Amino acid sequence: MIPGVIPFALCLFFAKLVAYTFLYWLPFYLTQTEIGGKYISVKFAGNLSALFDVGGILGGILAGYISDKLNARAITAASFMYAAIPSMLLYQHYGSVSMSANIGLMMVTGLFVNGPYALITTAVSADLGTHSSLKGDSRALATVTAIIDGTGSVGAALGPLLTGFISTRDGMKFSLC
């Protein structure tokens, strides 16, 4: 087994779990949450939730840049994942204060959630697929990528499913964060 495949696969599992939960549930959450004293329309919630992905684009670029400069993909991915935890909690607690706070915190959360997602599915998979322990077997790149991304896809499937279960049981406030 190539060193690092399992930890990165698990990291991608959780990154995709959160990213896909936000993708599918954020518009609904926004319509059910009072933001700055007002509820927003379904259409506006759908448009607003796209800013999570804008943050994710910036996060992917930033994670790639940092990991290239430091030559430390694992540290970069882990740092972003750890930073995602307080950013989600801040979004849950302060995202309803004002529209500006909601947008800023949503984008920061997208940055920290999707940064490692982008990093792991691209550079990390390529690095591990060309690891010296493979002795030049280029076919292993596809296998390593499939293991990592397949594990992440399980998280992508479970996140929205669990959110639906939790939201019907405990309410939407606790489902996303």
Buried (B, 14 or more C-beta within 10 A) or exposed (E): EBEBBEEBBBBBBBBBBBBBBBBBBBBBBBBBBEBEEEEBEEEBBBEBBEBBBBBBBBBBEBBBEBBEEEEEBBEBBBBBBEBBEEBBEBBBEEBBEEBEBBBBBBBBBBBBBBBBBBBBBBBBBEBBBBBEEBEEEEEBBEBBBEBBBEBBBBBBEBBBBEBBEBBEEEEBEEBBB
